[in-house]
Amino acid sequence: MLILEAVTGYSKVFYTFNFNNQLMIDPEKLMTAILDVTLLTVIMLIVSYFLVTQKRIIGPIMIMLGFISILSLVLFKAPMRLLKAEILFGVIDNGVLAIFALSGAELFGILGAIVGSLIGNAITDGFAGIFEGYEWQKIKKLKMTDKRTALTVAVGKFSGCLFGGGIVLTIAWSILNLV
């Protein structure tokens, strides 16, 4: 194995190459990403467990959790630039998925919600991937350096999913007062 050290911005980044010339992630940075997403997951589960029955406020709560997840990047001193593509992916992914789940539940009950979610997830992953890919093509075309890390990609998608679902639920249950 060959380890290269590069200074990027405020911190040193270590790139590890194995003999097949494949780039491997720094294990410490991977653990930081896993720890952050796990902590955010626990917070989200606890908050949603106690507030899931509060239809009028669960959407805004999810949006607030999205902002809290982005703030976690500050704690780990991770670069917050270039989150646009990941957040956009999450907003499209969970926003449209929530519409499919709500529609399925309204038309066919719990089974409709499950099938609507699964089909909606496949469709939204495809469309969200188009927009995410487009954003990264723009970055490459502008010759900007790609400083994405496992942490920024994970938290960007995490927060975007909370924003997308929160926006749809806020519109459906808080503004339109749908059943």
N, C-alpha and C positions, 0 to 999 in steps of 0.2 A: 504494500500500500504506500501511496505517496500522499503526503499532506502538504497543501499549499496554504499560505496565509496571505490574506489580502485585507487592506484597510479600506473600508467603505464608510464614508460619513463619520459617524461617531464611534463605531465599534469595529473590532476585528472580526472577520468572518473566516472560518476555516473550511476549505473545500477538501474533501477526501476523495481520491480516485483509487479505484481498485485496479487490478491488472487488466481488466477488460475495458479500461478507459471510461467507466461510467461514473458520473458524479453522484456521491452519496451525501446525505444531509448530516450535518453535525448533530450527534446524538443529544447534546445538551440543549440545542435549539429545538429539537423534536420533543424532548421532555417538557420544555417550557410551553410549547404549543398544546401538548396533551394536558398539562396541568391547568392551563388557562381555560381551555374548552371544557374540561371536566368541572372546574369551579363554576363557570358560567352555566353549565347544565344543571348543577345542583341548585344554584340560585333560581334559575328559571323553573325548575320542577317544584321547588318549595313555594314560590310565589304563585304559580299557576294552580297548585293543589288547593291553596286556600281561597283563590279568587275565581276559579273556573266557573262557578255557578253565578257569578256576577256578570251577566251578559252585557250590560251597558258599559262596564269599565274594563273588561278583559282585553278588548282591542287596544285602547290607549295604554294599558299596562304592558302589552306586548311591544308596543312602540317604545315605551320607556325602557324596557329590557334591552331593546336593540341599541339604544344610546348607551346604556350601562356597559354592554358588551364592547362597544367601541372604546369606551373609557379604559377598559382593561388593558388596551394596548399601551396606554400611558404608563401604567404600573410596571410593565415589562420592558419599557423603553423601546418598543418596536416602532418602526416607521409607519406612520398612518397614511402616507402618500400612496397613491395608486390603489386605493381601496374601491374606487368607483366601479370597476368591472365586477368585483366580487359582490358588492352590495347590490348592484343592478341585477346580477344573476339571482341572488336570494329574493329580491323584491318580486321579480317576475315568477320565479319558481314557486314560492309559497303563496303569493298573491293570487295567481290564477288557480293554484291547487285548492286554496280555500274556497274559491267560487265553485269549483267542481264538487268539493265535499259538501258545501251548503246546498247546492242544487240536488246532488244525489240523495242527501238526507231528506230534503223536502219532498222529492218525488217517490223515494223507495225506502225511507227509514234508515236504520243503522247499516244494513247491507248496501244500500245505495251510497251512503257516505263513505264506506270502505272502498267500494269499487270506484266511485267517483274520485276518491283521493289517489288510488293507485293509477288509474288511467290519466288523471290530471297531472300526476307527478311525472309520468313518462312524457307527456306532451310538453309540459312546462320546462322540463330539463332540456329538451331539444331546442325550444325557442330561446330559453335563457342562455344556453350555450352559444347560440348564434350571436347574441348581443355581447356576451363576455368575450368571445373570440374577436369580434369586431373592435372592441375597445383595445385588446392587446395588439391587434394588427396596427391600429393607429399609433400605439406607443412604439412599436418596432419601426414604423415608417418615419416617425419623428426622431428616431435613433436615441430615444430615452433609455437609460439603463433600467433593467428589470430588477427591482430590489424586493420582489415578493419573497416572502418566507412562508413556511408552513403556518406560522402564527397569523400573519396578516391575511392569508387566503382563508384560513378557517374562520377567523373572527369576522372577516368581511362577509362571508357567506352566511354565517350565523346571524349577524346583525341584520343583513338584508332579508333573510327569511322571517325574522321577527317583525321587521318593518312591513313586509308584504302581507303577512297574515294579519298583523295588527291593523293595517289600513283597511283591508277588506272587512274584518269583523267590526271595526268602528263604523264603517259606512253601513253595513248590514244591520247591526244591532243597536248602535247608538244614534245614528242619523235617520235611517229609513225605518227603524223599529220593526224589522222583519221577525217573524216567529222563529 
